[in-house]
Amino acid sequence: MSRSNAINRLAWICCAALALLVGCASEPVEVAEAEPPEAPPVEMEIGDFRFRMSDPTAGTMTKFNFTLYGLVPADQAETVQAALTEREQRLRDRVLRTAREASPVELEDPDLNMFRKRMLLEINRELGEKYFQELYFDRYWVKTR
């Protein structure tokens, strides 16, 4: 019988400890509020670009045509739009210069990965902040004669 009394006491002690651990404590438990989900990035048009570049030593003429878009955080969309408007001509010059400096290998890549990365770096550098997360080209074509 003494063995069953010991088991009963151990069972009571375990139940009491479990009750304390589960929530019989006198302090209220604070529940942290969930943060609202982050808004998806906003697509913003940077501009339409059409220009020609000639290389007299090679005797070639290259024509460029593309529309440039970028993704910006939703909470910075108004700030970015103001920066684009304020620095429109400088940004346009920077895009044209970057396109002219691109190598044929960059321009022939179907995904334009290197070209997009260089363009992203230059645009963010011109705006003074890392506003754009990603760039996309639409109606892109380059023709060399």
N, C-alpha and C positions, 0 to 999 in steps of 0.2 A: 503494500500500500504506500509506502513512503516514496517509492519510485513514481507512482501516478500523481502524488501530491507535488512532487518536484516538477513534473511535466505540466501540471495545471498552473503552478506558479509561473513557470517560464512562459506559458501561453498568455497569461494575464499581463505579464511584463511586456511581451511583444506587442500585444493589442494596444496597451497604453502608449508605448513608444510610437507605434504606427499612427495612432490618433493624433499625437502631438506633431508628427511630421506632416500629416496630411492637411491639417488646417484648423486645428482646434486652438491655435495660438490667438492671443488677444489683439495683436497688431494687424491692421488691415493691409492687404496686399495691393500695391499700386500696379496698374496695368499701363504699360507704355502705349501711347497713341501711335498708330502706324502713319508713316509719312506718306503724303499723297504721291502717286506714281509720277515719275518725271515725264513731262510732255515730250512727244517725239520732235525731232528736228524739223525745221521749216525749210522748204526749198525756195531759193531766191535767185532770180535772174541777174547775172552780172552784166551781160550785154551781148550784142551781136557784133561779130568781127569779120570783116572782109578786107583783105589787102593783098598786095603783090610784093614779091621780093625777087630781084634779079641778081644773078651771079655772072658778071661779064667775063670772068676768067674761064668759067665752064660753058658759057653761052646758054644758060638756062634761065627760065622764068618760072617761078613757083607762085601759084595762087592759093590763098587760104580762105576758108569760109567755115565759120562755126558759131554757135550760140553757146555761151558758157553759163552754167548754173552751179550753185553751191548749196550745201546744207549747213544751216546755222542753228544753234540752240534756240528753242522757241522763246525763251525769256530775253534773248538778245536781238530779236528780229528788228525791232524799231531802231536800236542803236546801230546795227549794221546797215540798215537802209539809209540812215542819216550819214554814216561814214561813206557809203558808196556815192551818195549824191554830192557830198562835200569834196571828195577826191576823185570824181569821175574821170577827168582828163588825165590825171597822173596814173590812175589805175589802167586806163585804156592804153597809155604809152607803155606801161610795164608789161601788160599782156602781149602787145605787139612785139616788143623787144624780146620777150621770152620765147615767143613763137619763132621769131627770126633766128634766134640763137640755137634752136633745137636741131639736133642731128637728124639725118635721114632715117637712121635706125629708130629713133624715138617716134618719128612721124609715121613710120610704116607699121608699127606695132598695132595689132587689131584692138587691143584693150587700152592703148595709150597710157600704160601704167607710169612709165618714167616721165612722160610729158605732163600728165596730170599732177604728179608729185611735185615737179619743178614749178608748175603753174600755181599750185596751192601754196607752196612756200613763198613765192614772189607776191601773190595777192595778199596773203596775211602780213607779209613784211611791209608792203605799201600801206596797209590799213593801220599798222602799228600794234595790232592785237591778233591773237589766233582765233579769229571769229569763225572762219570756215573750217568745217570738219572734213569735208569731202567735196570734190569738184566733178562735174559731169559735162560732157560735150553733147550737143544736139546738132543735127544737120552738119556734121563734120565732114569736110572733104579737103584734100590737098592735091593739087595737080601740078606736075612739073613738065615743062616742055623744053 
